[in-house]
Amino acid sequence: MKTNIKDLVAKVKEIREGLTQTLRTLREKMNILETERSSLLVEIEKLKKVAESRANALETEVNRLREELKSLKELLGATEGVD
């Protein structure tokens, strides 16, 4: 009976050590993931700014083209009346 209890105690200690190691590993992985998360959030903000900048540039270009089109239509309208 004593050996059986000693074996059980040894097994429990072994399991506890394994769980402790697993907990340490999980904490390390969580820290790594938190760091990666922070980096990704920074990268997302950079990409948002680039996207907004491109959208603004495109909007400006579209407005410029609309003005050009309007001018061309006016010019063509004026030339049609000359004939």
C-alpha atoms as an extended CHARMM CRD file, in Angstrom:
* protein
*
        83  EXT
         1         1  MET       CA              0.0000000000        0.0000000000        0.0000000000  PROA      1               0.0000000000
         2         2  LYS       CA              2.8640000000        2.4340000000        0.8190000000  PROA      2               0.0000000000
         3         3  THR       CA              4.4560000000        1.9030000000       -2.5750000000  PROA      3               0.0000000000
         4         4  ASN       CA              1.1480000000        2.4330000000       -4.2480000000  PROA      4               0.0000000000
         5         5  ILE       CA              0.7040000000        5.7810000000       -2.4370000000  PROA      5               0.0000000000
         6         6  LYS       CA              4.3290000000        6.7370000000       -3.1830000000  PROA      6               0.0000000000
         7         7  ASP       CA              3.7530000000        5.9260000000       -6.8350000000  PROA      7               0.0000000000
         8         8  LEU       CA              0.5720000000        7.9910000000       -6.8640000000  PROA      8               0.0000000000
         9         9  VAL       CA              2.3100000000       10.9410000000       -5.1690000000  PROA      9               0.0000000000
        10        10  ALA       CA              5.1540000000       10.7230000000       -7.6860000000  PROA      10              0.0000000000
        11        11  LYS       CA              2.6650000000       10.5890000000      -10.5520000000  PROA      11              0.0000000000
        12        12  VAL       CA              0.7540000000       13.5990000000       -9.1760000000  PROA      12              0.0000000000
        13        13  LYS       CA              4.0350000000       15.5560000000       -8.8690000000  PROA      13              0.0000000000
        14        14  GLU       CA              4.9330000000       14.6020000000      -12.4250000000  PROA      14              0.0000000000
        15        15  ILE       CA              1.5300000000       15.7350000000      -13.6840000000  PROA      15              0.0000000000
        16        16  ARG       CA              1.8250000000       18.9720000000      -11.7120000000  PROA      16              0.0000000000
        17        17  GLU       CA              5.2510000000       19.6990000000      -13.2150000000  PROA      17              0.0000000000
        18        18  GLY       CA              3.8620000000       19.0320000000      -16.6760000000  PROA      18              0.0000000000
        19        19  LEU       CA              0.9350000000       21.3780000000      -16.0680000000  PROA      19              0.0000000000
        20        20  THR       CA              3.2630000000       24.0530000000      -14.7010000000  PROA      20              0.0000000000
        21        21  GLN       CA              5.4430000000       23.7810000000      -17.8060000000  PROA      21              0.0000000000
        22        22  THR       CA              2.3680000000       23.9330000000      -20.0360000000  PROA      22              0.0000000000
        23        23  LEU       CA              1.1740000000       27.0400000000      -18.1930000000  PROA      23              0.0000000000
        24        24  ARG       CA              4.5860000000       28.7110000000      -18.6630000000  PROA      24              0.0000000000
        25        25  THR       CA              4.5480000000       27.8610000000      -22.3600000000  PROA      25              0.0000000000
        26        26  LEU       CA              1.0160000000       29.2160000000      -22.7710000000  PROA      26              0.0000000000
        27        27  ARG       CA              1.9520000000       32.4640000000      -21.0340000000  PROA      27              0.0000000000
        28        28  GLU       CA              4.9680000000       32.8830000000      -23.3200000000  PROA      28              0.0000000000
        29        29  LYS       CA              2.8130000000       32.2530000000      -26.3790000000  PROA      29              0.0000000000
        30        30  MET       CA              0.2010000000       34.7290000000      -25.1240000000  PROA      30              0.0000000000
        31        31  ASN       CA              2.8900000000       37.3850000000      -24.7130000000  PROA      31              0.0000000000
        32        32  ILE       CA              4.1330000000       36.7230000000      -28.2350000000  PROA      32              0.0000000000
        33        33  LEU       CA              0.5850000000       36.9490000000      -29.5930000000  PROA      33              0.0000000000
        34        34  GLU       CA             -0.0400000000       40.2210000000      -27.7500000000  PROA      34              0.0000000000
        35        35  THR       CA              3.1230000000       41.6830000000      -29.2700000000  PROA      35              0.0000000000
        36        36  GLU       CA              2.1020000000       40.4940000000      -32.7280000000  PROA      36              0.0000000000
        37        37  ARG       CA             -1.3940000000       41.9010000000      -32.1860000000  PROA      37              0.0000000000
        38        38  SER       CA              0.0530000000       45.3030000000      -31.3280000000  PROA      38              0.0000000000
        39        39  SER       CA              2.2520000000       45.2260000000      -34.4230000000  PROA      39              0.0000000000
        40        40  LEU       CA             -0.7020000000       44.2510000000      -36.5940000000  PROA      40              0.0000000000
        41        41  LEU       CA             -2.8300000000       47.0790000000      -35.2030000000  PROA      41              0.0000000000
        42        42  VAL       CA             -0.0640000000       49.5610000000      -36.0410000000  PROA      42              0.0000000000
        43        43  GLU       CA              0.2260000000       48.0970000000      -39.5460000000  PROA      43              0.0000000000
        44        44  ILE       CA             -3.5600000000       48.2940000000      -40.0130000000  PROA      44              0.0000000000
        45        45  GLU       CA             -3.5110000000       51.9820000000      -39.0610000000  PROA      45              0.0000000000
        46        46  LYS       CA             -0.7360000000       52.6200000000      -41.5930000000  PROA      46              0.0000000000
        47        47  LEU       CA             -2.6870000000       50.8120000000      -44.3010000000  PROA      47              0.0000000000
        48        48  LYS       CA             -5.8370000000       52.7790000000      -43.4530000000  PROA      48              0.0000000000
        49        49  LYS       CA             -3.9380000000       56.0480000000      -43.8550000000  PROA      49              0.0000000000
        50        50  VAL       CA             -2.5080000000       54.9140000000      -47.2010000000  PROA      50              0.0000000000
        51        51  ALA       CA             -5.9780000000       53.8370000000      -48.3750000000  PROA      51              0.0000000000
        52        52  GLU       CA             -7.5200000000       57.1530000000      -47.2980000000  PROA      52              0.0000000000
        53        53  SER       CA             -4.7630000000       59.0510000000      -49.0600000000  PROA      53              0.0000000000
        54        54  ARG       CA             -5.2870000000       57.0640000000      -52.2670000000  PROA      54              0.0000000000
        55        55  ALA       CA             -9.0450000000       57.5500000000      -52.0520000000  PROA      55              0.0000000000
        56        56  ASN       CA             -8.5810000000       61.3010000000      -51.6590000000  PROA      56              0.0000000000
        57        57  ALA       CA             -6.1750000000       61.3900000000      -54.6100000000  PROA      57              0.0000000000
        58        58  LEU       CA             -8.6490000000       59.4580000000      -56.7500000000  PROA      58              0.0000000000
        59        59  GLU       CA            -11.4870000000       61.7360000000      -55.7190000000  PROA      59              0.0000000000
        60        60  THR       CA             -9.4080000000       64.7610000000      -56.6890000000  PROA      60              0.0000000000
        61        61  GLU       CA             -8.5730000000       63.1610000000      -60.0260000000  PROA      61              0.0000000000
        62        62  VAL       CA            -12.2360000000       62.3250000000      -60.7040000000  PROA      62              0.0000000000
        63        63  ASN       CA            -13.2380000000       65.9230000000      -59.9370000000  PROA      63              0.0000000000
        64        64  ARG       CA            -10.5050000000       67.2010000000      -62.2540000000  PROA      64              0.0000000000
        65        65  LEU       CA            -11.6920000000       64.8950000000      -65.0270000000  PROA      65              0.0000000000
        66        66  ARG       CA            -15.2980000000       66.0220000000      -64.4990000000  PROA      66              0.0000000000
        67        67  GLU       CA            -14.2090000000       69.6360000000      -64.8550000000  PROA      67              0.0000000000
        68        68  GLU       CA            -12.2740000000       68.7430000000      -68.0010000000  PROA      68              0.0000000000
        69        69  LEU       CA            -15.3150000000       66.9510000000      -69.4070000000  PROA      69              0.0000000000
        70        70  LYS       CA            -17.5110000000       69.9190000000      -68.5920000000  PROA      70              0.0000000000
        71        71  SER       CA            -15.0730000000       72.2610000000      -70.3310000000  PROA      71              0.0000000000
        72        72  LEU       CA            -14.9110000000       69.9860000000      -73.3820000000  PROA      72              0.0000000000
        73        73  LYS       CA            -18.6990000000       69.8040000000      -73.5570000000  PROA      73              0.0000000000
        74        74  GLU       CA            -18.9080000000       73.5910000000      -73.3480000000  PROA      74              0.0000000000
        75        75  LEU       CA            -16.2300000000       73.9340000000      -76.0040000000  PROA      75              0.0000000000
        76        76  LEU       CA            -17.9680000000       71.4390000000      -78.2950000000  PROA      76              0.0000000000
        77        77  GLY       CA            -21.2740000000       73.1650000000      -77.6660000000  PROA      77              0.0000000000
        78        78  ALA       CA            -19.7100000000       76.4740000000      -78.6220000000  PROA      78              0.0000000000
        79        79  THR       CA            -18.1430000000       75.0290000000      -81.8010000000  PROA      79              0.0000000000
        80        80  GLU       CA            -21.3930000000       73.3830000000      -82.8740000000  PROA      80              0.0000000000
        81        81  GLY       CA            -23.0690000000       76.7730000000      -82.9020000000  PROA      81              0.0000000000
        82        82  VAL       CA            -20.2780000000       78.2630000000      -85.0960000000  PROA      82              0.0000000000
        83        83  ASP       CA            -21.0080000000       76.0230000000      -88.1150000000  PROA      83              0.0000000000
